[in-house]
Amino acid sequence: MTADRAEALATIDNANVEEAYARWAPVYDLVFAAVMKPGRKAAAAAASRDGGRVLDVGVGTGLELPMFSRRTRLVGVDLSEPMLKRAQERVAKAGLANVEGLIKMDAMNLAFPDASFDCTVAPYVLTVVPDPHATLNELARVTKPGGEIVLVNHIGAETGPIALIEGWMGRRSADLGWRPEFPWSVIGDWIVGRNDIVLTERRRLNPLGLFTLVRMARR
């Protein structure tokens, strides 16, 4: 990773995220629901566990909650209270009795015991958190051995005009509340550095391959 990219990955803190998503909350579904729906559906399909317990990290307004199997017990966490309020309204309106709780929580410091969940899922989260590796460590910690970590994330272009645009936008990450520039090495290097995590699937999703589904098994 270049020095410029490393700098871009260090420009968000939790205060930025909370402030940005307080602004986004009223219009989030309108702006992002359609473009992110294929990724959410793929994540929910991969993470659903009949009779199992799944942690949805960065649950936001709860757009993917109705997409899970109703036989999957769900706990959702998010840093933004305005987003969680909308998720709670969605759960009540849809009658999602399988949602056990929606809690304000920092993805980099999850308040759950080790090995609490059969699967952890984090759609569109790693580009938002200040420290992606700390978040991945927490996902692994609370996932049971034999369980799975499921991610959906934008993976930035390595070269070409898209990479230049993402680099320019990346310098405005704090205002946006996420990082437009996000190299695969952030995830790949983390996997290489752990002996208990195995990459089982990596594939681009519609629309236009903007997002990537990543599945990892915890030994």
TARA-V974108 format. One record per residue. SS is DSSP state (h for helix, s for strand, l for the rest). OMEGA is omega in whole degrees, -180 to 180 (none if undefined). Layout:
BEGIN
SS|OMEGA + SS|OMEGA
END
This chain:
BEGIN
l|-178 + l|179 + h|179 + h|180 + h|178 + h|178 + h|-180 + h|-179 + l|-177 + l|-170 + l|180 + l|167 + l|-175 + h|178 + h|176 + h|-176 + h|-179 + h|180 + h|-178 + h|-175 + h|168 + h|177 + h|-176 + h|-169 + l|-177 + l|-175 + l|-173 + h|-177 + h|-179 + h|-175 + h|-167 + h|-173 + h|-174 + h|-175 + h|-177 + h|-176 + h|179 + h|178 + h|179 + h|179 + h|179 + h|180 + h|-179 + h|179 + h|-179 + h|-173 + h|-178 + l|180 + l|179 + l|-178 + l|-179 + l|-179 + s|-174 + s|175 + s|177 + s|-176 + s|-174 + l|-174 + l|176 + l|179 + l|175 + l|-176 + l|-177 + l|-175 + h|178 + h|-177 + h|179 + l|170 + l|179 + l|177 + l|176 + l|178 + s|-172 + s|168 + s|180 + s|176 + s|178 + s|-180 + l|-172 + l|178 + h|177 + h|177 + h|179 + h|178 + h|178 + h|176 + h|179 + h|177 + h|180 + h|179 + h|-180 + h|-178 + h|-178 + h|-179 + l|-176 + l|-177 + l|180 + l|176 + s|-175 + s|-179 + s|174 + s|-166 + s|172 + s|-175 + l|177 + l|-179 + l|180 + l|-178 + l|-175 + l|-176 + l|177 + l|175 + l|175 + l|172 + l|-178 + l|-170 + s|176 + s|180 + s|170 + s|-179 + s|-178 + s|179 + s|174 + l|-175 + l|-170 + l|177 + l|-177 + l|-172 + l|179 + l|-177 + l|-178 + h|-178 + h|176 + h|178 + h|178 + h|177 + h|180 + h|176 + h|180 + h|-177 + h|-175 + h|177 + s|180 + s|169 + s|-174 + s|179 + s|-172 + s|172 + s|-178 + s|179 + s|161 + s|-174 + s|168 + s|175 + l|-174 + l|175 + l|-180 + l|-177 + l|173 + h|-175 + h|179 + h|178 + h|179 + h|179 + h|180 + h|178 + h|178 + h|179 + h|-178 + h|179 + l|178 + l|-175 + h|-176 + h|180 + h|-178 + h|-175 + l|175 + l|-179 + l|175 + l|-178 + l|-176 + l|-177 + l|178 + l|-176 + h|178 + h|178 + h|-176 + h|180 + h|179 + h|179 + h|-179 + h|-177 + l|-179 + l|180 + l|-179 + l|-177 + s|179 + s|175 + s|-178 + s|179 + s|173 + s|-180 + s|179 + s|-176 + s|170 + l|0 + l|170 + l|179 + l|-178 + l|-175 + s|-177 + s|173 + s|179 + s|176 + s|-178 + s|177 + s|174 + s|-178 + l|none
END
